[in-house]
Amino acid sequence: MDQSAPEKRPRQYAADIIALSDKQQRVVALSQVPEQYRDWVRELVSDHFARRKARNKINKTADKKVHHGHR
């Protein structure tokens, strides 16, 4: 039986990458993900940032409507 630490799961790799504040750090971290998980992790990370961008756009639109209505 292998006594080394268990390999991380793809979602854990993605969570660790998402937590990084710098895009270049995220690129480097993604390159260090085991090849068999890399595409999956890339998709999870990309999806996270796409959802965050969409959510921010919705929030900005809602803020404009709120401020516009109070003039």
C-alpha positions in Angstrom: 0.0 0.0 0.0 1.3 3.4 -0.9 1.9 5.6 2.1 2.2 8.9 0.2 -0.5 11.6 0.6 -3.6 10.9 -1.4 -3.8 12.7 -4.7 -6.1 15.7 -4.8 -9.4 15.6 -6.7 -10.0 17.9 -9.6 -12.4 20.1 -7.7 -9.8 20.7 -5.0 -7.2 21.6 -7.7 -9.8 24.0 -9.1 -10.6 25.6 -5.7 -6.9 26.1 -5.0 -6.4 27.8 -8.4 -9.4 30.0 -8.0 -8.1 31.2 -4.6 -5.0 32.6 -6.2 -5.2 36.3 -6.8 -2.9 36.6 -9.8 -3.7 35.2 -13.2 -0.1 34.3 -13.9 -0.1 32.3 -10.7 -3.2 30.5 -11.8 -1.6 29.6 -15.2 1.4 28.2 -13.5 -0.7 26.2 -11.0 -2.9 24.8 -13.8 0.3 23.6 -15.6 1.2 21.6 -12.4 -2.2 19.8 -12.3 -1.8 16.1 -13.3 -2.4 15.8 -17.1 -5.4 13.4 -16.6 -7.2 16.2 -14.7 -5.9 19.3 -16.4 -8.8 19.8 -19.0 -11.4 19.1 -16.3 -9.8 21.6 -13.9 -9.4 24.2 -16.6 -13.1 23.9 -17.3 -14.0 24.2 -13.7 -11.9 27.3 -13.3 -13.1 28.9 -16.5 -16.7 28.2 -15.5 -16.2 29.9 -12.1 -14.8 33.1 -13.7 -17.5 33.2 -16.4 -20.2 32.9 -13.7 -18.5 35.6 -11.6 -18.2 37.9 -14.6 -21.9 37.4 -15.5 -22.9 37.9 -11.8 -20.9 41.1 -11.7 -22.6 42.3 -14.9 -26.0 41.6 -13.5 -25.2 43.4 -10.3 -23.9 46.5 -12.1 -27.0 46.6 -14.3 -29.2 46.3 -11.2 -27.2 49.0 -9.4 -27.7 51.4 -12.4 -31.5 50.7 -12.4 -31.7 51.4 -8.6 -29.7 54.7 -8.9 -31.5 55.8 -12.0 -34.9 55.3 -10.3 -33.9 57.6 -7.4 -33.1 60.7 -9.3 
